[in-house]
Amino acid sequence: MNNSDYENYIKLKDQLNIYRRQYYTEDAPTVQDFEYDRLYQELLKVESAHPEWVTNDSPSQNVGGAINSAFPKFRHEIPMLSMDDVFSLEESQASAERIKKFVNQTDVEFNLELKIDGLALSLIYENGRLVKGSTRGDGFVGEDITPNIFQIDDVPKTIPLKERIEVRGECYLGKDSFAELNNKRLEDGKSTFANPRNAAAGSLRQLDSSITKSRHLQTFIYFVIEPENYGLKTQSEALKQLQEWGFATNNQNRVVNDFKEVQNYIDEYQEKRLDLPYNIDGIVFKVNDFKLQSLLGNTVKVPRWEFAYKFPPIEAHTHLRTIEWTV
Ligand SMILES: CC(C)(CNC(=O)c1ccc(Oc2ccccc2)cc1)c1ccc2c(N)nc(N)nc2n1
């Protein structure tokens, strides 16, 4: 074993763990997402060449981040998973082909969705009433932030469903609300948030829920746990049903059968993303049919039936233009 390779690996792993703590626990990352993704892909490459080097504290072995002890812990009955990222159209085509091969079907329908750049949220309803709200945490144990969830206007406090249900989605701060919040903080001589995701995380994980209320957080709900229990057959049907139950859903999803349509959708939203009132960082490919999803199953960390195509980072000058616009 070449000592310096191993030492470089350890340095890379430690650096990524510092970035993760800043991102997930302190809501104050010091590195851009694309730079983190690049280093993380490098770690995955080294670990696939040297599986004997992988230890439990490697970022590749943990979903999400540690949790803020100020909140009661909440163990998820079903883990909150993340997703494998791909960074090119070719890779996304290869992932789609791998899924088709796995289920031995050539005409697998995918439901394409905007990948909302917020923080993952779980909501539980019993007898039609909201009873629990929690964050992802490390995917298995999150933070119970129920009082704060009641402060989010677009989260329905009751739904017309008597059975118990858990739904999941993303909590985000719209670009306008983000600009207003940062301008106000500047006026008050406070530090500003680096991006809307951190601002949403910082706002949702406030111990004083009146502060959460003042932040105008929003949600997009995109996932029903055990959807077959509610007679749902596909992801696109689930999104429609979620909207009918009163949840805020993102209706820009598109069911596609062939790769030309995928290319059109990705091109369309690569253009539109700067004008959307919220941040997206990619496109999520989900096998639409729930029977096929369960055939594909899940690994410990990610479902096999979905993956995310990540947009290339917004060019710095474009980004600056966005900041000029918001200021
Ligand atoms: C698909 C999923 C990863 C959620 N799904 C899960 O968390 C999940 C959880 C247990 C699952 O199945 C299991 C059941 C029992 C045990 C283990 C897994 C399957 C998926 C996800 C994550 C982030 C998303 C995002 N930012 N935007 C959009 N548009 N969609 C997103 N979808």
The ligand as an SDF file (V2000), in Angstrom:
LIG
                    3D

 32 35  0  0  0  0  0  0  0  0999 V2000
  -37.0440    9.7890   -3.5510 C   0  0  0  0  0  0  0  0  0  0  0  0
  -36.4230   10.5490   -2.3800 C   0  0  0  0  0  0  0  0  0  0  0  0
  -35.0990    9.9310   -2.0340 C   0  0  0  0  0  0  0  0  0  0  0  0
  -37.3500   10.4240   -1.1950 C   0  0  0  0  0  0  0  0  0  0  0  0
  -37.5470    8.9900   -0.9120 N   0  0  0  0  0  0  0  0  0  0  0  0
  -37.1800    8.4470    0.2640 C   0  0  0  0  0  0  0  0  0  0  0  0
  -36.6890    9.0870    1.1670 O   0  0  0  0  0  0  0  0  0  0  0  0
  -37.4200    6.9760    0.4420 C   0  0  0  0  0  0  0  0  0  0  0  0
  -37.4460    6.4470    1.6870 C   0  0  0  0  0  0  0  0  0  0  0  0
  -37.6650    5.0680    1.8550 C   0  0  0  0  0  0  0  0  0  0  0  0
  -37.8520    4.2640    0.7560 C   0  0  0  0  0  0  0  0  0  0  0  0
  -38.0890    2.8970    0.8430 O   0  0  0  0  0  0  0  0  0  0  0  0
  -37.6770    2.1660    1.9550 C   0  0  0  0  0  0  0  0  0  0  0  0
  -38.6650    1.4520    2.6300 C   0  0  0  0  0  0  0  0  0  0  0  0
  -38.2830    0.6860    3.7390 C   0  0  0  0  0  0  0  0  0  0  0  0
  -36.9400    0.6490    4.1510 C   0  0  0  0  0  0  0  0  0  0  0  0
  -35.9680    1.3620    3.4240 C   0  0  0  0  0  0  0  0  0  0  0  0
  -36.3350    2.1330    2.3310 C   0  0  0  0  0  0  0  0  0  0  0  0
  -37.8270    4.8130   -0.5190 C   0  0  0  0  0  0  0  0  0  0  0  0
  -37.6110    6.1820   -0.6870 C   0  0  0  0  0  0  0  0  0  0  0  0
  -36.2770   12.0350   -2.7150 C   0  0  0  0  0  0  0  0  0  0  0  0
  -35.3430   12.8130   -2.0210 C   0  0  0  0  0  0  0  0  0  0  0  0
  -35.2260   14.1730   -2.3490 C   0  0  0  0  0  0  0  0  0  0  0  0
  -36.0250   14.7120   -3.3700 C   0  0  0  0  0  0  0  0  0  0  0  0
  -35.9780   16.0900   -3.8060 C   0  0  0  0  0  0  0  0  0  0  0  0
  -35.1190   16.9900   -3.2590 N   0  0  0  0  0  0  0  0  0  0  0  0
  -36.7960   16.5230   -4.7860 N   0  0  0  0  0  0  0  0  0  0  0  0
  -37.6670   15.6540   -5.3560 C   0  0  0  0  0  0  0  0  0  0  0  0
  -38.4760   16.1180   -6.3380 N   0  0  0  0  0  0  0  0  0  0  0  0
  -37.7630   14.3500   -4.9890 N   0  0  0  0  0  0  0  0  0  0  0  0
  -36.9570   13.8630   -4.0070 C   0  0  0  0  0  0  0  0  0  0  0  0
  -37.0710   12.5520   -3.6710 N   0  0  0  0  0  0  0  0  0  0  0  0
  1  2  1  0
  2  3  1  0
  2  4  1  0
  2 21  1  0
  4  5  1  0
  5  6  1  0
  6  7  2  0
  6  8  1  0
  8  9  1  0
  8 20  2  0
  9 10  2  0
 10 11  1  0
 11 12  1  0
 11 19  2  0
 12 13  1  0
 13 14  1  0
 13 18  2  0
 14 15  2  0
 15 16  1  0
 16 17  2  0
 17 18  1  0
 19 20  1  0
 21 22  1  0
 21 32  2  0
 22 23  2  0
 23 24  1  0
 24 25  1  0
 24 31  2  0
 25 26  1  0
 25 27  2  0
 27 28  1  0
 28 29  1  0
 28 30  2  0
 30 31  1  0
 31 32  1  0
M  END
$$$$
